[in-house]
Amino acid sequence: MDKETEERFIALETKFAFMEDFVSKLQNEVVEQAKTIEALRTENRLISERLHDIADSMEEIPNRKPPHY
C-alpha cells in the first residue's frame, strides 16, 4: 500500500472514531432526555388529577358571576 492511500485510511479511521464517540454521546443524551420527558409527563398527569380532585371537591362560590358575563 502506498503512503497516500495509508494516510487516507488513517484520516478516515480518525474521522470514524470521532463520529463513533459523537454518536455514543448523542445516544446517552437522548436516553436522559427521554427519562426527563417521562418524569415530566408523570408529574403533569398527577398535577392534573389533583387539580380535578380539588375542583370537584370545591363548593359552589356564592358570589360567582354567571357564565354569560
C-alpha positions as CSV (number, residue, x, y, z in Angstrom):
1,M,0.0,0.0,0.0
2,D,1.4,3.4,-0.9
3,K,1.8,6.2,1.5
4,E,-1.0,8.4,0.2
5,T,-3.5,5.5,0.5
6,E,-2.3,4.7,4.0
7,E,-2.7,8.4,5.0
8,R,-6.2,8.5,3.6
9,F,-7.1,5.3,5.6
10,I,-5.7,6.9,8.8
11,A,-7.7,10.1,8.1
12,L,-10.9,8.0,7.6
13,E,-10.3,5.9,10.7
14,T,-9.8,9.1,12.7
15,K,-13.0,10.7,11.4
16,F,-14.9,7.4,12.1
17,A,-13.6,7.3,15.7
18,F,-14.7,10.9,16.3
19,M,-18.1,10.1,14.8
20,E,-18.5,7.0,16.8
21,D,-17.8,8.9,20.0
22,F,-20.2,11.7,19.0
23,V,-23.0,9.2,18.3
24,S,-22.4,7.5,21.6
25,K,-22.6,10.8,23.5
26,L,-25.7,11.8,21.5
27,Q,-27.4,8.5,22.3
28,N,-26.7,8.9,26.0
29,E,-28.2,12.4,25.9
30,V,-31.3,11.2,24.1
31,V,-31.8,8.5,26.7
32,E,-31.5,11.1,29.5
33,Q,-34.0,13.4,27.8
34,A,-36.4,10.6,27.3
35,K,-36.3,9.8,31.1
36,T,-36.8,13.5,31.8
37,I,-39.8,13.7,29.5
38,E,-41.4,10.7,31.0
39,A,-40.9,12.1,34.5
40,L,-42.5,15.4,33.4
41,R,-45.4,13.6,31.8
42,T,-46.0,11.6,35.0
43,E,-45.8,14.8,37.1
44,N,-48.1,16.6,34.7
45,R,-50.7,13.8,35.0
46,L,-50.5,13.7,38.8
47,I,-50.9,17.5,39.0
48,S,-53.9,17.4,36.5
49,E,-55.6,14.6,38.5
50,R,-55.1,16.6,41.8
51,L,-56.4,19.8,40.2
52,H,-59.5,17.9,39.0
53,D,-60.0,16.5,42.5
54,I,-59.7,19.9,44.1
55,A,-62.1,21.4,41.6
56,D,-64.6,18.6,42.2
57,S,-64.4,19.0,46.0
58,M,-65.0,22.8,45.9
59,E,-68.4,24.1,46.8
60,E,-70.2,26.5,44.6
61,I,-68.9,30.0,45.1
62,P,-71.9,32.2,46.2
63,N,-71.0,35.5,44.5
64,R,-69.8,33.9,41.3
65,K,-70.7,35.7,38.1
66,P,-72.9,33.8,35.7
67,P,-71.2,32.2,32.7
68,H,-72.7,34.8,30.3
69,Y,-70.5,37.7,31.8
